[in-house]
Structures are given as structure tokens and as C-alpha cells.
Amino acid sequence: MAVLAVIIPVLMLGVVLALGRYEDLVLPVDEPSAGTQPDPSDPSAVPPAVPPAVPPGPAGTPAPSP
């Protein structure tokens, strides 16, 4: 039983690593070249949103505690 407790996680780790390698082979990542424009539908190509300029809220509590 103790041998199974050691062998099964090692085998599961091997399966996960093998699936990662398989995924890299099946779904290759295409790097965009320097001269092309980024795809606007790609979320990583959109710049982060700037928060609106609003005045800060009140400092502290609205009324002192009794």
C-alpha cells in the first residue's frame, strides 16, 4: 500500500507533463512579427482601462463615535 502511495502521484505527474508536451505539439503558438498590427479582438492587445477622474471620497467616518 505504501508503494502505491508513492508510485501513483509520480505516474500522475508524468501524465500531466506528457499532456503539456502534447498540447504544445498540437496547438503551437504563433508569435506575431514586428511589422504586423495586433488583432483588436485579442484581449492582450487592448491597453488597460484608465480609471475615471472622480474626486476622492470623504476622509474618515461621517460622524464621530459617541
Order of alpha helices (4+ residues) and beta strands (2+ residues): alpha
